[in-house]
């Protein structure tokens, strides 16, 4: 394998190709618990997104890290976009009708 990016061009090493890249910080989401009223940040792995056929069946959920309550909140289009873009695991719900 040649290290040149273009035949006859100057050589490019792996180190120079990745020199401008930085470590990517993990995505965190701000959330609040309706039970204990605490506010906190959650990693994408702590959230689950369920996308249903309607706005009533599209929601995200998590467990409050303070009181342990199971929290479920509605997710509109913008929330769905942010959560999926941030790496939150998604479950697509199918109607049985």
C-alpha positions, -999 to +999 in steps of 0.1 A: +000+000+000+014+034-010+014+062+015+007+088-013-028+101-013-025+109-050-003+090-074+028+110-079+018+134-051+035+140-018+033+112+007+008+112+035+014+091+066-013+078+089-001+102+116-004+133+094-039+122+081-052+120+117-032+149+131-061+173+132-085+149+149-093+152+185-109+129+210-147+131+209-163+138+243-191+115+252-226+130+247-245+137+279-281+147+282-296+169+309-327+154+326-349+159+356-369+135+378-406+144+383-406+124+416-376+138+435-372+170+414-335+164+411-317+176+379-287+156+365-268+146+334-272+111+318-250+093+293-266+081+261-264+045+275-287+055+304-315+065+281-339+045+259-360+058+231-392+042+219-406+054+186-443+045+180-468+053+153-480+085+170-468+111+194-486+093+222-465+062+217-431+079+212-412+085+244-379+082+261-372+066+295-345+064+321-340+055+358-334+084+381-299+081+395-309+098+427-342+081+438-343+051+414-377+060+399-385+048+365-391+079+344-410+081+310-414+113+291-429+121+257-405+127+228-414+151+200-396+152+167-368+174+180-361+152+211-361+121+188-335+138+166-313+148+195-314+115+212-308+094+181-280+118+170-265+114+205-263+076+203-293+067+225-306+031+218-339+032+199-367+007+198-393+010+170-427+000+182-450-016+156-488-014+158-507-047+161-537-035+141 
